[in-house]
Amino acid sequence: MLARGSGVVVFSLALCLALRTCQGRITDSSLERDIRSTVLFVEPFGFSENGHIDLAVSNFQEYHKNNAEVDLSQLGFFITTSEAEAQLEVDFAAGTCSMDAENTARLLTFDKVFAEQQKGVSVTNYASELSEHVEKFSGGEFSLFFANCLSPETAVSFDVRVSLYNVKAGKSDYLSVGEDNLPTLYMVAFVLFTVATAAWTSVVIRARQNAHRIHYLMIALVACKALTLLSQAGMYHLIRITGHPDGWNIAYYIFTFMRGILFFTVVVLVGTGWSYMKPLLAEKEKRILMIVIPLQVLAEVAIVILDENTPASRNWFTWRDMLHLVDIICCCAILFPIVWSIKHLREASQTDGKAARNLAKLQLFQHFYVMVVVYIYFTRIVVYLLKSTMPYHLIWLSDAADVLATLVFYVATATKFRPHAENPYFNLSQDDELAETADP
């Protein structure tokens, strides 16, 4: 079998939108009168040497032109390596059935499903080990596909339950190799962010005479991030044991939604000097918030849709690309108010009698702007590149890099904006306040 290729990394938004994550769990999917020649059912999954695949197919029906008899052995499931996926459509166009293409292995074909249905068997169960299909198998990353080599003359409908897992110490582990460390990683991250929440709360309480409303919003943001990490730890732990998140995914959706809204709101408010430099937002800044927050809500809805469906759904890839695109748009949008604040500070440093103080504030805001840009670029681009290029058994390191970058960003922001009388951000008089910008 081919090893996972490293390839040439191209730093572009198009690549970011095309990247995929590995998810391992028991999934239920359905096709309805589908004529697609190749359907991805499970994204790349890392198997150990004791990797297993279980399929349970039911409610199979075929629809073909002129009611002619067809060879149902040309319908079925197969596995292939990540490297061979791009070749599948080319092989099909050349007249080669996807199940017979290079670097693929047949699993269950629908002649067996149909035969059992004729005998009154409602569910066709198929179970096998990867070592039965791959010579000298010692582990690897594979995707599960359905092939319809009779397409487009024949459409099919069926339900299928897919279970991919590795056997460790006699027990089934439904996490992909490379995700093994995620429950521990997220639990450690939860502890770190909980400590950070407690520390920041203590700082705000002790310096309450210098604290502003933005500091309390920052407490809520860090707390929501900690709860998000706790729900991820619980979710991956239960997936490892049972193959299902068993309710932890609902908690994850809720806390991720709250954290996303708070993050974009806090960054915009901090970057515009709200609460400590001026009591109100300018009209343009309000409009940015009114645009970014609904877009972020849309992104969170897309997360739910993606998680509740498998790649076999017709619109799965559309929703995935939309999610990444909206996330990138939101991240870019929050930079505009910060740029406007920097512009106004630069103009003020050149025109009024407080040039030195305004210049100092300008430099501080420029530092924050750079921090935000670096954080967004790292978590939205670099992390995805790591996930796509690292060996599958080290894929968890990309999640670790994301968590660490977020912690560093939060700590650096808290350090710069801590409520302290000597902090240059807050050592401002009423005469120093920036004039509110009301231009549309």
Contacts in CASP RR format, 6 or more apart in sequence:
PFRMAT RR
TARGET T0000
AUTHOR 0000-0000-0000
METHOD contacts of the structure
MODEL  1
MLARGSGVVVFSLALCLALRTCQGRITDSSLERDIRSTVLFVEPFGFSEN
GHIDLAVSNFQEYHKNNAEVDLSQLGFFITTSEAEAQLEVDFAAGTCSMD
AENTARLLTFDKVFAEQQKGVSVTNYASELSEHVEKFSGGEFSLFFANCL
SPETAVSFDVRVSLYNVKAGKSDYLSVGEDNLPTLYMVAFVLFTVATAAW
TSVVIRARQNAHRIHYLMIALVACKALTLLSQAGMYHLIRITGHPDGWNI
AYYIFTFMRGILFFTVVVLVGTGWSYMKPLLAEKEKRILMIVIPLQVLAE
VAIVILDENTPASRNWFTWRDMLHLVDIICCCAILFPIVWSIKHLREASQ
TDGKAARNLAKLQLFQHFYVMVVVYIYFTRIVVYLLKSTMPYHLIWLSDA
ADVLATLVFYVATATKFRPHAENPYFNLSQDDELAETADP
1 81 0 8 1.000
1 103 0 8 1.000
1 134 0 8 1.000
1 137 0 8 1.000
1 140 0 8 1.000
2 81 0 8 1.000
2 83 0 8 1.000
2 84 0 8 1.000
2 103 0 8 1.000
4 81 0 8 1.000
4 82 0 8 1.000
4 83 0 8 1.000
4 140 0 8 1.000
4 141 0 8 1.000
4 391 0 8 1.000
4 392 0 8 1.000
5 83 0 8 1.000
6 389 0 8 1.000
7 389 0 8 1.000
9 15 0 8 1.000
9 385 0 8 1.000
9 389 0 8 1.000
11 381 0 8 1.000
11 385 0 8 1.000
13 328 0 8 1.000
15 384 0 8 1.000
15 385 0 8 1.000
15 388 0 8 1.000
16 324 0 8 1.000
16 328 0 8 1.000
16 380 0 8 1.000
16 381 0 8 1.000
16 384 0 8 1.000
16 385 0 8 1.000
17 321 0 8 1.000
17 324 0 8 1.000
17 325 0 8 1.000
18 321 0 8 1.000
19 384 0 8 1.000
19 385 0 8 1.000
19 387 0 8 1.000
19 388 0 8 1.000
20 43 0 8 1.000
20 44 0 8 1.000
20 320 0 8 1.000
20 388 0 8 1.000
21 43 0 8 1.000
21 387 0 8 1.000
22 43 0 8 1.000
22 44 0 8 1.000
22 45 0 8 1.000
22 46 0 8 1.000
22 141 0 8 1.000
22 176 0 8 1.000
22 178 0 8 1.000
22 179 0 8 1.000
22 392 0 8 1.000
22 395 0 8 1.000
23 43 0 8 1.000
23 176 0 8 1.000
24 42 0 8 1.000
24 45 0 8 1.000
24 164 0 8 1.000
24 174 0 8 1.000
24 175 0 8 1.000
24 176 0 8 1.000
24 179 0 8 1.000
24 239 0 8 1.000
24 243 0 8 1.000
25 174 0 8 1.000
25 239 0 8 1.000
25 243 0 8 1.000
25 244 0 8 1.000
25 245 0 8 1.000
26 161 0 8 1.000
26 162 0 8 1.000
26 163 0 8 1.000
26 174 0 8 1.000
26 242 0 8 1.000
26 243 0 8 1.000
26 244 0 8 1.000
27 41 0 8 1.000
27 42 0 8 1.000
27 161 0 8 1.000
27 162 0 8 1.000
27 310 0 8 1.000
28 159 0 8 1.000
28 160 0 8 1.000
28 161 0 8 1.000
28 162 0 8 1.000
29 41 0 8 1.000
29 159 0 8 1.000
29 160 0 8 1.000
29 162 0 8 1.000
29 310 0 8 1.000
29 312 0 8 1.000
29 313 0 8 1.000
30 157 0 8 1.000
30 158 0 8 1.000
30 159 0 8 1.000
30 160 0 8 1.000
30 312 0 8 1.000
31 39 0 8 1.000
31 146 0 8 1.000
31 156 0 8 1.000
31 157 0 8 1.000
31 158 0 8 1.000
31 312 0 8 1.000
32 157 0 8 1.000
33 63 0 8 1.000
33 155 0 8 1.000
33 156 0 8 1.000
33 157 0 8 1.000
34 148 0 8 1.000
34 155 0 8 1.000
34 156 0 8 1.000
34 157 0 8 1.000
35 148 0 8 1.000
35 151 0 8 1.000
35 152 0 8 1.000
35 154 0 8 1.000
35 155 0 8 1.000
36 148 0 8 1.000
36 151 0 8 1.000
37 89 0 8 1.000
37 92 0 8 1.000
37 98 0 8 1.000
37 147 0 8 1.000
37 148 0 8 1.000
37 149 0 8 1.000
37 151 0 8 1.000
37 152 0 8 1.000
38 88 0 8 1.000
38 89 0 8 1.000
38 92 0 8 1.000
38 98 0 8 1.000
38 145 0 8 1.000
38 146 0 8 1.000
38 147 0 8 1.000
38 148 0 8 1.000
39 145 0 8 1.000
39 146 0 8 1.000
39 147 0 8 1.000
39 148 0 8 1.000
39 311 0 8 1.000
39 312 0 8 1.000
40 143 0 8 1.000
40 144 0 8 1.000
40 145 0 8 1.000
40 311 0 8 1.000
40 312 0 8 1.000
41 77 0 8 1.000
41 144 0 8 1.000
41 145 0 8 1.000
41 146 0 8 1.000
41 160 0 8 1.000
41 162 0 8 1.000
41 310 0 8 1.000
41 311 0 8 1.000
41 312 0 8 1.000
42 143 0 8 1.000
42 144 0 8 1.000
42 162 0 8 1.000
42 164 0 8 1.000
42 310 0 8 1.000
42 311 0 8 1.000
43 143 0 8 1.000
43 311 0 8 1.000
44 82 0 8 1.000
44 141 0 8 1.000
44 142 0 8 1.000
44 143 0 8 1.000
44 176 0 8 1.000
44 392 0 8 1.000
45 141 0 8 1.000
45 142 0 8 1.000
45 143 0 8 1.000
45 144 0 8 1.000
45 164 0 8 1.000
45 176 0 8 1.000
46 139 0 8 1.000
46 140 0 8 1.000
46 141 0 8 1.000
46 142 0 8 1.000
46 166 0 8 1.000
46 176 0 8 1.000
46 177 0 8 1.000
46 178 0 8 1.000
46 392 0 8 1.000
46 393 0 8 1.000
47 130 0 8 1.000
47 139 0 8 1.000
47 140 0 8 1.000
47 141 0 8 1.000
47 142 0 8 1.000
47 164 0 8 1.000
47 166 0 8 1.000
47 176 0 8 1.000
47 177 0 8 1.000
48 139 0 8 1.000
48 166 0 8 1.000
48 168 0 8 1.000
48 177 0 8 1.000
49 131 0 8 1.000
49 137 0 8 1.000
49 138 0 8 1.000
49 139 0 8 1.000
50 129 0 8 1.000
50 166 0 8 1.000
50 167 0 8 1.000
50 168 0 8 1.000
51 129 0 8 1.000
51 130 0 8 1.000
51 131 0 8 1.000
51 139 0 8 1.000
51 164 0 8 1.000
51 165 0 8 1.000
51 166 0 8 1.000
51 167 0 8 1.000
52 127 0 8 1.000
52 128 0 8 1.000
52 129 0 8 1.000
52 130 0 8 1.000
52 163 0 8 1.000
52 164 0 8 1.000
52 165 0 8 1.000
52 166 0 8 1.000
52 167 0 8 1.000
52 172 0 8 1.000
53 79 0 8 1.000
53 107 0 8 1.000
53 126 0 8 1.000
53 127 0 8 1.000
53 128 0 8 1.000
53 129 0 8 1.000
53 130 0 8 1.000
53 144 0 8 1.000
53 162 0 8 1.000
53 163 0 8 1.000
53 164 0 8 1.000
54 125 0 8 1.000
54 126 0 8 1.000
54 127 0 8 1.000
54 161 0 8 1.000
54 162 0 8 1.000
54 163 0 8 1.000
54 164 0 8 1.000
54 165 0 8 1.000
55 77 0 8 1.000
55 107 0 8 1.000
55 108 0 8 1.000
55 124 0 8 1.000
55 125 0 8 1.000
55 126 0 8 1.000
55 127 0 8 1.000
55 160 0 8 1.000
55 161 0 8 1.000
55 162 0 8 1.000
55 163 0 8 1.000
56 123 0 8 1.000
56 124 0 8 1.000
56 125 0 8 1.000
56 126 0 8 1.000
56 160 0 8 1.000
56 161 0 8 1.000
57 108 0 8 1.000
57 110 0 8 1.000
57 113 0 8 1.000
57 123 0 8 1.000
57 124 0 8 1.000
57 126 0 8 1.000
57 158 0 8 1.000
57 159 0 8 1.000
57 160 0 8 1.000
58 122 0 8 1.000
58 123 0 8 1.000
58 124 0 8 1.000
58 158 0 8 1.000
58 159 0 8 1.000
58 160 0 8 1.000
59 157 0 8 1.000
59 158 0 8 1.000
59 159 0 8 1.000
60 110 0 8 1.000
60 113 0 8 1.000
60 114 0 8 1.000
60 117 0 8 1.000
60 124 0 8 1.000
60 156 0 8 1.000
60 157 0 8 1.000
60 158 0 8 1.000
61 156 0 8 1.000
61 157 0 8 1.000
61 158 0 8 1.000
62 70 0 8 1.000
62 72 0 8 1.000
62 75 0 8 1.000
62 110 0 8 1.000
62 114 0 8 1.000
62 154 0 8 1.000
62 155 0 8 1.000
62 156 0 8 1.000
63 154 0 8 1.000
63 155 0 8 1.000
63 156 0 8 1.000
63 157 0 8 1.000
64 70 0 8 1.000
64 150 0 8 1.000
64 153 0 8 1.000
64 154 0 8 1.000
64 155 0 8 1.000
65 153 0 8 1.000
65 154 0 8 1.000
70 150 0 8 1.000
70 153 0 8 1.000
70 154 0 8 1.000
71 111 0 8 1.000
71 150 0 8 1.000
72 109 0 8 1.000
72 110 0 8 1.000
72 111 0 8 1.000
72 113 0 8 1.000
72 114 0 8 1.000
73 109 0 8 1.000
73 110 0 8 1.000
73 111 0 8 1.000
74 97 0 8 1.000
74 99 0 8 1.000
74 109 0 8 1.000
74 147 0 8 1.000
74 148 0 8 1.000
74 149 0 8 1.000
74 150 0 8 1.000
75 109 0 8 1.000
75 110 0 8 1.000
75 111 0 8 1.000
75 146 0 8 1.000
75 147 0 8 1.000
75 148 0 8 1.000
75 149 0 8 1.000
75 150 0 8 1.000
75 154 0 8 1.000
75 156 0 8 1.000
76 99 0 8 1.000
76 106 0 8 1.000
76 107 0 8 1.000
76 108 0 8 1.000
76 109 0 8 1.000
76 110 0 8 1.000
76 146 0 8 1.000
76 147 0 8 1.000
76 148 0 8 1.000
77 106 0 8 1.000
77 107 0 8 1.000
77 108 0 8 1.000
77 109 0 8 1.000
77 144 0 8 1.000
77 145 0 8 1.000
77 146 0 8 1.000
77 147 0 8 1.000
78 98 0 8 1.000
78 99 0 8 1.000
78 104 0 8 1.000
78 105 0 8 1.000
78 106 0 8 1.000
78 107 0 8 1.000
78 144 0 8 1.000
78 145 0 8 1.000
78 147 0 8 1.000
79 104 0 8 1.000
79 105 0 8 1.000
79 107 0 8 1.000
79 130 0 8 1.000
79 133 0 8 1.000
79 142 0 8 1.000
79 143 0 8 1.000
79 144 0 8 1.000
79 145 0 8 1.000
80 88 0 8 1.000
80 101 0 8 1.000
80 103 0 8 1.000
80 104 0 8 1.000
80 105 0 8 1.000
80 142 0 8 1.000
80 143 0 8 1.000
80 145 0 8 1.000
81 103 0 8 1.000
81 140 0 8 1.000
81 141 0 8 1.000
81 142 0 8 1.000
81 143 0 8 1.000
82 141 0 8 1.000
82 142 0 8 1.000
82 143 0 8 1.000
83 103 0 8 1.000
84 101 0 8 1.000
84 102 0 8 1.000
84 103 0 8 1.000
84 104 0 8 1.000
85 143 0 8 1.000
87 101 0 8 1.000
87 102 0 8 1.000
87 103 0 8 1.000
88 98 0 8 1.000
88 101 0 8 1.000
88 104 0 8 1.000
88 145 0 8 1.000
91 97 0 8 1.000
91 98 0 8 1.000
91 101 0 8 1.000
91 102 0 8 1.000
92 98 0 8 1.000
92 149 0 8 1.000
97 147 0 8 1.000
97 149 0 8 1.000
98 104 0 8 1.000
98 145 0 8 1.000
98 147 0 8 1.000
98 149 0 8 1.000
99 106 0 8 1.000
99 109 0 8 1.000
99 147 0 8 1.000
99 149 0 8 1.000
100 106 0 8 1.000
105 133 0 8 1.000
105 134 0 8 1.000
106 133 0 8 1.000
107 126 0 8 1.000
107 128 0 8 1.000
107 133 0 8 1.000
107 144 0 8 1.000
108 124 0 8 1.000
108 126 0 8 1.000
110 156 0 8 1.000
110 158 0 8 1.000
112 124 0 8 1.000
113 124 0 8 1.000
113 158 0 8 1.000
116 124 0 8 1.000
117 124 0 8 1.000
130 137 0 8 1.000
130 139 0 8 1.000
130 140 0 8 1.000
130 142 0 8 1.000
131 137 0 8 1.000
139 177 0 8 1.000
140 177 0 8 1.000
140 392 0 8 1.000
141 176 0 8 1.000
141 177 0 8 1.000
141 392 0 8 1.000
144 162 0 8 1.000
144 164 0 8 1.000
146 312 0 8 1.000
148 154 0 8 1.000
148 156 0 8 1.000
162 310 0 8 1.000
163 174 0 8 1.000
163 243 0 8 1.000
164 174 0 8 1.000
164 176 0 8 1.000
165 172 0 8 1.000
165 173 0 8 1.000
165 174 0 8 1.000
165 243 0 8 1.000
166 172 0 8 1.000
166 173 0 8 1.000
166 175 0 8 1.000
166 177 0 8 1.000
167 173 0 8 1.000
173 180 0 8 1.000
173 240 0 8 1.000
174 239 0 8 1.000
174 240 0 8 1.000
174 241 0 8 1.000
174 242 0 8 1.000
174 243 0 8 1.000
175 182 0 8 1.000
175 236 0 8 1.000
175 239 0 8 1.000
175 240 0 8 1.000
176 392 0 8 1.000
176 395 0 8 1.000
177 392 0 8 1.000
177 393 0 8 1.000
178 392 0 8 1.000
178 393 0 8 1.000
178 394 0 8 1.000
178 395 0 8 1.000
178 396 0 8 1.000
179 236 0 8 1.000
179 395 0 8 1.000
179 396 0 8 1.000
180 396 0 8 1.000
181 396 0 8 1.000
182 232 0 8 1.000
182 233 0 8 1.000
182 236 0 8 1.000
182 396 0 8 1.000
182 399 0 8 1.000
183 233 0 8 1.000
183 234 0 8 1.000
183 236 0 8 1.000
183 237 0 8 1.000
183 240 0 8 1.000
184 233 0 8 1.000
185 396 0 8 1.000
185 399 0 8 1.000
185 400 0 8 1.000
185 403 0 8 1.000
186 229 0 8 1.000
186 230 0 8 1.000
186 232 0 8 1.000
186 233 0 8 1.000
186 234 0 8 1.000
186 236 0 8 1.000
186 399 0 8 1.000
186 403 0 8 1.000
187 229 0 8 1.000
187 230 0 8 1.000
187 233 0 8 1.000
189 229 0 8 1.000
189 403 0 8 1.000
189 407 0 8 1.000
190 226 0 8 1.000
190 229 0 8 1.000
190 230 0 8 1.000
190 233 0 8 1.000
192 407 0 8 1.000
193 222 0 8 1.000
193 225 0 8 1.000
193 226 0 8 1.000
193 229 0 8 1.000
193 407 0 8 1.000
193 410 0 8 1.000
194 226 0 8 1.000
196 222 0 8 1.000
196 226 0 8 1.000
196 407 0 8 1.000
196 410 0 8 1.000
196 411 0 8 1.000
196 414 0 8 1.000
197 219 0 8 1.000
197 222 0 8 1.000
197 223 0 8 1.000
197 226 0 8 1.000
200 218 0 8 1.000
200 219 0 8 1.000
200 222 0 8 1.000
200 414 0 8 1.000
201 219 0 8 1.000
203 414 0 8 1.000
203 418 0 8 1.000
203 419 0 8 1.000
204 211 0 8 1.000
204 215 0 8 1.000
204 216 0 8 1.000
204 219 0 8 1.000
204 419 0 8 1.000
207 418 0 8 1.000
207 419 0 8 1.000
207 420 0 8 1.000
207 421 0 8 1.000
208 419 0 8 1.000
210 419 0 8 1.000
210 420 0 8 1.000
210 421 0 8 1.000
210 423 0 8 1.000
210 426 0 8 1.000
211 419 0 8 1.000
212 275 0 8 1.000
212 276 0 8 1.000
212 419 0 8 1.000
212 426 0 8 1.000
213 275 0 8 1.000
214 266 0 8 1.000
214 269 0 8 1.000
214 270 0 8 1.000
214 274 0 8 1.000
214 275 0 8 1.000
214 276 0 8 1.000
214 417 0 8 1.000
215 417 0 8 1.000
215 419 0 8 1.000
217 262 0 8 1.000
217 265 0 8 1.000
217 266 0 8 1.000
217 269 0 8 1.000
218 266 0 8 1.000
218 413 0 8 1.000
218 414 0 8 1.000
218 417 0 8 1.000
220 262 0 8 1.000
221 259 0 8 1.000
221 262 0 8 1.000
221 263 0 8 1.000
221 266 0 8 1.000
221 410 0 8 1.000
222 410 0 8 1.000
224 255 0 8 1.000
224 258 0 8 1.000
224 259 0 8 1.000
224 260 0 8 1.000
224 262 0 8 1.000
225 259 0 8 1.000
225 406 0 8 1.000
225 410 0 8 1.000
227 251 0 8 1.000
227 255 0 8 1.000
228 252 0 8 1.000
228 255 0 8 1.000
228 256 0 8 1.000
228 259 0 8 1.000
229 403 0 8 1.000
231 248 0 8 1.000
231 249 0 8 1.000
231 251 0 8 1.000
231 252 0 8 1.000
231 255 0 8 1.000
232 252 0 8 1.000
234 245 0 8 1.000
234 248 0 8 1.000
235 245 0 8 1.000
235 247 0 8 1.000
235 248 0 8 1.000
235 249 0 8 1.000
235 251 0 8 1.000
235 252 0 8 1.000
238 244 0 8 1.000
238 245 0 8 1.000
238 246 0 8 1.000
238 248 0 8 1.000
239 245 0 8 1.000
245 252 0 8 1.000
249 307 0 8 1.000
253 300 0 8 1.000
253 303 0 8 1.000
253 304 0 8 1.000
253 307 0 8 1.000
256 300 0 8 1.000
256 303 0 8 1.000
257 297 0 8 1.000
257 300 0 8 1.000
260 296 0 8 1.000
260 300 0 8 1.000
261 293 0 8 1.000
261 296 0 8 1.000
261 297 0 8 1.000
264 289 0 8 1.000
264 292 0 8 1.000
264 293 0 8 1.000
264 296 0 8 1.000
264 330 0 8 1.000
264 334 0 8 1.000
265 289 0 8 1.000
265 293 0 8 1.000
267 334 0 8 1.000
267 338 0 8 1.000
267 372 0 8 1.000
268 285 0 8 1.000
268 288 0 8 1.000
268 289 0 8 1.000
268 292 0 8 1.000
268 334 0 8 1.000
268 337 0 8 1.000
268 338 0 8 1.000
269 275 0 8 1.000
269 281 0 8 1.000
270 368 0 8 1.000
270 413 0 8 1.000
270 417 0 8 1.000
271 337 0 8 1.000
271 338 0 8 1.000
271 341 0 8 1.000
271 365 0 8 1.000
271 368 0 8 1.000
271 369 0 8 1.000
272 278 0 8 1.000
272 281 0 8 1.000
272 282 0 8 1.000
272 285 0 8 1.000
272 337 0 8 1.000
272 338 0 8 1.000
272 340 0 8 1.000
272 341 0 8 1.000
273 341 0 8 1.000
273 434 0 8 1.000
274 280 0 8 1.000
274 281 0 8 1.000
274 285 0 8 1.000
276 425 0 8 1.000
276 426 0 8 1.000
276 428 0 8 1.000
277 425 0 8 1.000
277 428 0 8 1.000
277 433 0 8 1.000
277 434 0 8 1.000
278 433 0 8 1.000
278 434 0 8 1.000
278 436 0 8 1.000
280 436 0 8 1.000
281 289 0 8 1.000
281 436 0 8 1.000
282 340 0 8 1.000
282 436 0 8 1.000
282 437 0 8 1.000
282 438 0 8 1.000
282 439 0 8 1.000
283 437 0 8 1.000
283 438 0 8 1.000
283 439 0 8 1.000
283 440 0 8 1.000
284 336 0 8 1.000
284 337 0 8 1.000
284 340 0 8 1.000
284 437 0 8 1.000
284 439 0 8 1.000
284 440 0 8 1.000
285 337 0 8 1.000
285 340 0 8 1.000
285 437 0 8 1.000
287 440 0 8 1.000
288 333 0 8 1.000
288 334 0 8 1.000
288 336 0 8 1.000
288 337 0 8 1.000
291 333 0 8 1.000
292 330 0 8 1.000
292 333 0 8 1.000
292 334 0 8 1.000
295 326 0 8 1.000
295 329 0 8 1.000
295 330 0 8 1.000
295 333 0 8 1.000
296 326 0 8 1.000
296 330 0 8 1.000
298 326 0 8 1.000
299 323 0 8 1.000
299 326 0 8 1.000
299 327 0 8 1.000
299 330 0 8 1.000
302 319 0 8 1.000
302 320 0 8 1.000
302 322 0 8 1.000
302 323 0 8 1.000
302 326 0 8 1.000
303 323 0 8 1.000
305 319 0 8 1.000
306 316 0 8 1.000
306 319 0 8 1.000
306 320 0 8 1.000
306 323 0 8 1.000
309 316 0 8 1.000
309 319 0 8 1.000
310 316 0 8 1.000
311 317 0 8 1.000
327 380 0 8 1.000
328 380 0 8 1.000
331 376 0 8 1.000
331 380 0 8 1.000
334 372 0 8 1.000
335 369 0 8 1.000
335 372 0 8 1.000
335 373 0 8 1.000
335 376 0 8 1.000
338 365 0 8 1.000
338 368 0 8 1.000
338 369 0 8 1.000
338 372 0 8 1.000
339 369 0 8 1.000
340 437 0 8 1.000
341 365 0 8 1.000
341 434 0 8 1.000
342 362 0 8 1.000
342 365 0 8 1.000
342 366 0 8 1.000
342 369 0 8 1.000
344 434 0 8 1.000
344 437 0 8 1.000
345 358 0 8 1.000
345 361 0 8 1.000
345 362 0 8 1.000
345 365 0 8 1.000
345 434 0 8 1.000
346 362 0 8 1.000
348 354 0 8 1.000
348 358 0 8 1.000
348 434 0 8 1.000
349 355 0 8 1.000
349 358 0 8 1.000
349 359 0 8 1.000
349 362 0 8 1.000
352 358 0 8 1.000
354 431 0 8 1.000
354 432 0 8 1.000
357 432 0 8 1.000
358 432 0 8 1.000
360 424 0 8 1.000
361 424 0 8 1.000
361 425 0 8 1.000
364 416 0 8 1.000
364 424 0 8 1.000
364 425 0 8 1.000
367 416 0 8 1.000
368 413 0 8 1.000
368 416 0 8 1.000
371 409 0 8 1.000
371 412 0 8 1.000
371 413 0 8 1.000
375 405 0 8 1.000
375 406 0 8 1.000
375 409 0 8 1.000
378 401 0 8 1.000
378 405 0 8 1.000
379 402 0 8 1.000
379 405 0 8 1.000
379 406 0 8 1.000
382 401 0 8 1.000
383 398 0 8 1.000
383 399 0 8 1.000
383 401 0 8 1.000
383 402 0 8 1.000
383 405 0 8 1.000
384 398 0 8 1.000
386 397 0 8 1.000
386 398 0 8 1.000
386 401 0 8 1.000
387 395 0 8 1.000
387 398 0 8 1.000
390 397 0 8 1.000
390 398 0 8 1.000
416 425 0 8 1.000
417 423 0 8 1.000
417 425 0 8 1.000
419 426 0 8 1.000
420 426 0 8 1.000
421 427 0 8 1.000
END
